[in-house]
Amino acid sequence: MTKKTTTNTIYTYTKPLETINKTYTYRKTSLFINFAIMKSTKKTAKPFIKWAGGKTQLINDIDSKISSKIHTYIEPFVGGGALLFYLLNNYPNLKKVVINDINTDLINTYKTIKNNVEELISLLQEWQNEYYNILENEEQKKEYYYQKRTLFNKRISNKTTQSALFIFLNKTCFNGLYRVNRKNEFNVPIGSYKKPLICDAENLQTVHLALKKVEILNGDFEQTLPYAEKKTLFYFDPPYKPLSETSSFNSYAKDEFNDDEQIRLANFCKKIDSLGYDWILSNSDVKGKNPNDDFFDDLFKDFQINRVLAKRSINANTNKRGQLTELLITNRKKEYAEVI
Ligand SMILES: C[S@@+](CC[C@H](N)C(=O)[O-])C[C@H]1O[C@@H](n2cnc3c(N)ncnc32)[C@H](O)[C@@H]1O
């Protein structure tokens, strides 16, 4: 894939080209085009939700490890998609992009943005107006939030409404957390944002355009294997192994991603390595916390393990926010050896 030199790749014209042509009919065709480009606003797709473990901080480190020859990009734990959108914005020549996540509510929302963005935007706009009208009244605001949360948890609405509820809750809940109980009920309380942007219509439309070339799957990470072709890169960003019993956030879904799951993922990485595909994986650096903890160093001893600085942003206790090292592991031994 060829990387673009600028970060913006998606163009949205402020006026349709035909309108511009009609208004300026005395100009030459080439000038119409120049004018249209001048009037265009370059747009960059960005994550449409806040999601624990967002990779914005690590993007440059990960990008430095990506081979320019990749044709297919697969992200089996897509979450908020920080790296996905970065690549869609910066590598327009990618032939095939596949994303997956086990969280059905999240994946339905990706699909709604891809297939039904206008209806989604109008629902969110309506709810944003209603919410802004009661911003000053704490009781009414709470009632409104918990009604939406109850409706979301019933999971009886059509897919577009369910997706709008998912975004509404993400924008208005405590710290933008996603947490469900054993019954898969979202149980995060209302947040304290003064005037949250619930309907970012411009970004939703840009994401809609960016998702056109993306295949969207819902299920376990192993189901992505058949989508790999020659020159495929997998990027794995699984739920991180907790650094301690209490410190980490790891419940994106009702089933826990425990040590056995981390081992299953490491075995999957070995398998795709033997099939000749590239992969990069990020995870917490448990050794940084306990120098005797060789869990990942042992699991990935045949691959290149890099330690990079990264800042975690979702942590209920703000005093605990700070710089930690994280792991970036890859099977691309030679090409990337000098990078970190
Ligand atoms: C750390 S988050 C990904 C963060 C994301 N890369 C971002 O930038 O926001 C991990 C994701 O893995 C998903 N997940 C958990 N278990 C999974 C499994 N067995 N297969 C696929 N996805 C899984 C969770 O739903 C969650 O969205």
The ligand as a MOL file (V3000), in Angstrom:
LIG
                    3D

  0  0  0     0  0            999 V3000
M  V30 BEGIN CTAB
M  V30 COUNTS 27 29 0 0 0
M  V30 BEGIN ATOM
M  V30 1 C -8.5720 -3.0290 23.6570 0
M  V30 2 S -10.0980 -3.1010 22.8590 0 CHG=1
M  V30 3 C -9.6080 -2.5720 21.3260 0
M  V30 4 C -9.2770 -1.1270 21.3190 0
M  V30 5 C -9.2260 -0.5510 19.9240 0
M  V30 6 N -8.1520 -1.0590 19.1220 0
M  V30 7 C -9.2650 0.9530 19.8960 0
M  V30 8 O -8.4000 1.5680 19.3270 0
M  V30 9 O -10.1650 1.5190 20.4910 0 CHG=-1
M  V30 10 C -10.3960 -4.8150 22.7360 0
M  V30 11 C -11.6110 -5.2300 21.9690 0
M  V30 12 O -11.6200 -6.6580 21.8750 0
M  V30 13 C -12.9610 -7.0970 21.8460 0
M  V30 14 N -12.9510 -8.5600 22.1560 0
M  V30 15 C -12.9110 -9.1840 23.3670 0
M  V30 16 N -12.8400 -10.5190 23.2090 0
M  V30 17 C -12.8150 -10.7620 21.8720 0
M  V30 18 C -12.7200 -11.9480 21.0670 0
M  V30 19 N -12.6380 -13.1680 21.6190 0
M  V30 20 N -12.7130 -11.8090 19.7210 0
M  V30 21 C -12.8210 -10.5850 19.1400 0
M  V30 22 N -12.9150 -9.4260 19.8550 0
M  V30 23 C -12.8960 -9.5140 21.1990 0
M  V30 24 C -13.6570 -6.2040 22.8280 0
M  V30 25 O -15.0400 -6.1370 22.5650 0
M  V30 26 C -12.9360 -4.8600 22.5940 0
M  V30 27 O -13.6370 -4.0310 21.7020 0
M  V30 END ATOM
M  V30 BEGIN BOND
M  V30 1 1 1 2
M  V30 2 1 2 3
M  V30 3 1 2 10
M  V30 4 1 3 4
M  V30 5 1 4 5
M  V30 6 1 5 6
M  V30 7 1 5 7
M  V30 8 2 7 8
M  V30 9 1 7 9
M  V30 10 1 10 11
M  V30 11 1 11 12
M  V30 12 1 11 26
M  V30 13 1 12 13
M  V30 14 1 13 14
M  V30 15 1 13 24
M  V30 16 1 14 15
M  V30 17 1 14 23
M  V30 18 2 15 16
M  V30 19 1 16 17
M  V30 20 1 17 18
M  V30 21 2 17 23
M  V30 22 1 18 19
M  V30 23 2 18 20
M  V30 24 1 20 21
M  V30 25 2 21 22
M  V30 26 1 22 23
M  V30 27 1 24 25
M  V30 28 1 24 26
M  V30 29 1 26 27
M  V30 END BOND
M  V30 END CTAB
M  END
